[in-house]
Amino acid sequence: MRLGLALAMSIAVISSAAADTLENSFGNTITITLPSGASVNYHMNPDNTYQMIANGSTVSGVWERGEGEVCLTPSGGGERSCTPYVGDKSVGDTWSQALADGSTAIVALIAGR
Protein backbone atom coordinates (compact mmCIF):
# COMPACT_ATOMS: atom_id res chain seq x y z
CA MET A 1 0.00 0.00 0.00
CA ARG A 2 1.63 3.23 -1.15
CA LEU A 3 0.14 5.33 1.66
CA GLY A 4 1.46 2.94 4.30
CA LEU A 5 4.79 3.05 2.58
CA ALA A 6 4.59 6.86 2.62
CA LEU A 7 4.59 6.86 6.41
CA ALA A 8 7.19 4.16 6.57
CA MET A 9 9.41 6.15 4.22
CA SER A 10 8.71 9.36 6.13
CA ILE A 11 10.40 7.92 9.18
CA ALA A 12 13.92 7.72 7.74
CA VAL A 13 17.18 7.11 9.59
CA ILE A 14 18.31 10.01 11.71
CA SER A 15 20.20 9.48 14.92
CA SER A 16 17.81 9.57 17.87
CA ALA A 17 18.25 12.70 19.97
CA ALA A 18 16.30 13.93 23.01
CA ALA A 19 13.04 13.99 21.05
CA ASP A 20 11.34 10.75 20.05
CA THR A 21 9.16 11.06 16.97
CA LEU A 22 6.71 8.27 17.79
CA GLU A 23 6.26 9.28 21.42
CA ASN A 24 5.82 12.90 20.35
CA SER A 25 3.19 11.85 17.81
CA PHE A 26 0.88 10.31 20.44
CA GLY A 27 -2.19 12.58 20.62
CA ASN A 28 -0.95 14.49 17.57
CA THR A 29 -0.94 14.03 13.78
CA ILE A 30 1.76 13.04 11.31
CA THR A 31 0.85 14.62 7.97
CA ILE A 32 2.49 13.48 4.75
CA THR A 33 2.11 15.49 1.56
CA LEU A 34 2.92 13.32 -1.43
CA PRO A 35 4.40 14.70 -4.67
CA SER A 36 0.91 14.53 -6.25
CA GLY A 37 -0.31 16.97 -3.61
CA ALA A 38 -2.39 14.30 -1.88
CA SER A 39 -2.25 14.44 1.89
CA VAL A 40 -2.24 11.49 4.30
CA ASN A 41 -2.68 11.81 8.07
CA TYR A 42 -1.53 9.28 10.64
CA HIS A 43 -2.57 9.01 14.28
CA MET A 44 -0.09 6.84 16.15
CA ASN A 45 -1.15 5.46 19.55
CA PRO A 46 0.91 4.31 22.54
CA ASP A 47 -0.79 0.88 22.39
CA ASN A 48 0.98 0.25 19.05
CA THR A 49 -2.10 0.90 16.92
CA TYR A 50 -2.50 3.56 14.24
CA GLN A 51 -5.11 5.08 11.98
CA MET A 52 -4.31 6.37 8.50
CA ILE A 53 -6.77 8.91 7.09
CA ALA A 54 -6.75 9.66 3.37
CA ASN A 55 -9.46 10.68 0.90
CA GLY A 56 -12.16 10.41 3.57
CA SER A 57 -11.25 6.80 4.39
CA THR A 58 -9.60 5.43 7.52
CA VAL A 59 -7.36 2.38 7.67
CA SER A 60 -6.33 1.01 11.06
CA GLY A 61 -3.46 -1.26 11.92
CA VAL A 62 -0.55 -1.89 14.23
CA TRP A 63 2.94 -0.42 14.31
CA GLU A 64 6.13 -1.72 15.83
CA ARG A 65 9.59 -0.24 16.21
CA GLY A 66 12.69 -2.39 16.12
CA GLU A 67 16.37 -2.06 15.33
CA GLY A 68 16.37 1.38 13.71
CA GLU A 69 13.10 0.91 11.83
CA VAL A 70 9.35 1.23 12.19
CA CYS A 71 6.91 -1.21 10.61
CA LEU A 72 3.21 -0.78 9.83
CA THR A 73 0.75 -3.62 9.31
CA PRO A 74 -2.78 -2.66 8.23
CA SER A 75 -5.67 -4.61 9.75
CA GLY A 76 -7.45 -7.15 7.60
CA GLY A 77 -4.39 -8.85 6.19
CA GLY A 78 -2.70 -5.88 4.55
CA GLU A 79 0.96 -6.05 3.64
CA ARG A 80 3.48 -5.05 6.34
CA SER A 81 5.87 -2.27 5.36
CA CYS A 82 9.02 -1.21 7.21
CA THR A 83 11.44 1.65 6.88
CA PRO A 84 14.30 3.24 8.82
CA TYR A 85 13.10 5.34 11.76
CA VAL A 86 13.52 9.12 12.14
CA GLY A 87 13.76 9.42 15.89
CA ASP A 88 14.37 13.10 16.57
CA LYS A 89 11.22 14.99 15.53
CA SER A 90 8.94 17.04 17.77
CA VAL A 91 5.57 18.71 17.34
CA GLY A 92 6.01 21.61 14.92
CA ASP A 93 8.81 19.96 12.92
CA THR A 94 8.56 19.61 9.13
CA TRP A 95 11.02 17.66 6.99
CA SER A 96 11.50 16.31 3.48
CA GLN A 97 11.67 12.58 2.97
CA ALA A 98 12.74 10.66 -0.11
CA LEU A 99 10.25 7.96 -1.14
CA ALA A 100 11.12 4.57 -2.60
CA ASP A 101 10.31 5.78 -6.13
CA GLY A 102 12.85 8.61 -5.85
CA SER A 103 10.26 11.35 -5.32
CA THR A 104 10.10 13.50 -2.19
CA ALA A 105 7.30 13.89 0.35
CA ILE A 106 6.91 16.62 2.96
CA VAL A 107 6.28 15.31 6.46
CA ALA A 108 5.03 17.36 9.42
CA LEU A 109 4.30 16.53 13.06
CA ILE A 110 1.29 18.70 13.94
CA ALA A 111 -0.24 19.37 17.35
CA GLY A 112 -3.62 17.75 17.97
CA ARG A 113 -5.80 15.41 16.03
Secondary structure, DSSP 8 states (H G I E B T S, - for coil): -HHHHHHHHHS--B---S--HHHHHTTSEEEEE-TTS-EEEEEE-TTSEEEEEETTEEEEEEEEEETTEEEEEETTT---EEEE-B----TT-EEEEE-TTS-EEEEEEES--
